[in-house]
Amino acid sequence: MEFRKADIHDLDAIIETRKKQLIDEGYEPNTDIDQSLRDFFGGKFRENSIVEWLGEEDGKIVATAAVIFMTYPPSFRYPTGVRGYITNVYTAPEYRGRGIATSMLKRVKDEARSRGIRKLILMASDHGKPVYLRFGFVESEVWMDMDLPEES
């Protein structure tokens, strides 16, 4: 297994892996999100506000993990206001249980630490929660959301 940092030239692979991850999490692929994903991740690469690691075997991407650097208002505890949002953590089913996700998480954590980030956050799927807990993440009730109906 070889690990490397992704760049903007890896967008197609990142998009395909992201869709596999969402399907694994139980989402129906009933909307074409390719262009939205291309715009989002392309923008993050151009802003240098994302670092995504890829795990490859025989030229095939089998694992990913990313940290997006998000800016919040500074606080006494987080004076820069920048936090790392962990996303796109995915391992192909046939490669799971080998410690690959943990290895990827270590890489994104080290990247965040090298940029002075003091807080990592994420939203965990049922598949990922045990991995994150073993890695040292703590569950909290920080995240809230609201669904808004479409306008008629």
Beta strands, then each sheet from edge to edge (+ up, - down):
strand 1: 2-5
strand 2: 50-57
strand 3: 60-71
strand 4: 82-91
strand 5: 120-122
sheet 1: 1+ 2- 3+ 4- 5-
end
